[in-house]
Amino acid sequence: MKHILLITAALFLFGLSSCFYDKADLIYPQQTTCDTATVTYSGTVAPILTSNCNGCHGGTAGAGAGIKLDTYPAVMTYVTNGRLINSMLHNGKASAMPKGGSKLDACTINKLNAWITKGATNN
């Protein structure tokens, strides 16, 4: 009887130690990084503006509200007066963009802000 009890206890402990129900993605969340060190106009900023802004503010779509953002000189007008970043921050200092849409993700805004902070060069 003692042996059966001992074997049962050992099997129970062995079975308990083999159960692993943790959710790895909750315990070890994926670390996402936002590279703001290598931001350039041509490689980072222009593609962001093309995919998020130029549907209304560039190309053949025209200039929504008279604003075009499809060339570097045009973009610099709104960088200089602060309207580009403020519109994306939705902080009330400029019309929130994209109009009727949600605020761009933090990484995208951080990239634009890093480019502006570093001098907004045409690189």
Contacts in CASP RR format, 6 or more apart in sequence:
PFRMAT RR
TARGET T0000
AUTHOR 0000-0000-0000
METHOD contacts of the structure
MODEL  1
MKHILLITAALFLFGLSSCFYDKADLIYPQQTTCDTATVTYSGTVAPILT
SNCNGCHGGTAGAGAGIKLDTYPAVMTYVTNGRLINSMLHNGKASAMPKG
GSKLDACTINKLNAWITKGATNN
32 107 0 8 1.000
34 106 0 8 1.000
34 107 0 8 1.000
34 110 0 8 1.000
34 111 0 8 1.000
35 111 0 8 1.000
36 110 0 8 1.000
36 111 0 8 1.000
36 113 0 8 1.000
36 114 0 8 1.000
37 114 0 8 1.000
38 44 0 8 1.000
39 45 0 8 1.000
39 111 0 8 1.000
39 114 0 8 1.000
39 115 0 8 1.000
39 118 0 8 1.000
40 115 0 8 1.000
40 121 0 8 1.000
40 123 0 8 1.000
41 72 0 8 1.000
41 75 0 8 1.000
41 115 0 8 1.000
41 120 0 8 1.000
41 121 0 8 1.000
41 122 0 8 1.000
41 123 0 8 1.000
42 122 0 8 1.000
42 123 0 8 1.000
44 111 0 8 1.000
44 115 0 8 1.000
45 75 0 8 1.000
45 111 0 8 1.000
45 112 0 8 1.000
45 115 0 8 1.000
46 72 0 8 1.000
48 104 0 8 1.000
48 108 0 8 1.000
48 111 0 8 1.000
48 112 0 8 1.000
49 57 0 8 1.000
49 69 0 8 1.000
49 70 0 8 1.000
49 75 0 8 1.000
50 70 0 8 1.000
52 98 0 8 1.000
52 104 0 8 1.000
52 108 0 8 1.000
53 69 0 8 1.000
53 97 0 8 1.000
53 98 0 8 1.000
54 61 0 8 1.000
54 69 0 8 1.000
54 70 0 8 1.000
55 61 0 8 1.000
56 62 0 8 1.000
56 64 0 8 1.000
56 98 0 8 1.000
56 99 0 8 1.000
57 63 0 8 1.000
57 64 0 8 1.000
57 65 0 8 1.000
57 67 0 8 1.000
57 68 0 8 1.000
57 69 0 8 1.000
57 70 0 8 1.000
58 68 0 8 1.000
58 69 0 8 1.000
58 70 0 8 1.000
59 68 0 8 1.000
59 70 0 8 1.000
62 68 0 8 1.000
65 95 0 8 1.000
67 78 0 8 1.000
68 74 0 8 1.000
69 75 0 8 1.000
69 78 0 8 1.000
69 84 0 8 1.000
72 122 0 8 1.000
75 84 0 8 1.000
76 120 0 8 1.000
78 84 0 8 1.000
78 87 0 8 1.000
79 85 0 8 1.000
79 116 0 8 1.000
79 120 0 8 1.000
82 93 0 8 1.000
82 94 0 8 1.000
83 93 0 8 1.000
83 94 0 8 1.000
84 112 0 8 1.000
84 116 0 8 1.000
85 109 0 8 1.000
85 112 0 8 1.000
85 113 0 8 1.000
85 116 0 8 1.000
86 92 0 8 1.000
86 93 0 8 1.000
86 94 0 8 1.000
87 94 0 8 1.000
87 95 0 8 1.000
87 96 0 8 1.000
87 97 0 8 1.000
88 97 0 8 1.000
88 103 0 8 1.000
88 104 0 8 1.000
88 108 0 8 1.000
88 109 0 8 1.000
88 112 0 8 1.000
89 103 0 8 1.000
89 109 0 8 1.000
90 96 0 8 1.000
90 103 0 8 1.000
96 103 0 8 1.000
98 104 0 8 1.000
103 109 0 8 1.000
END
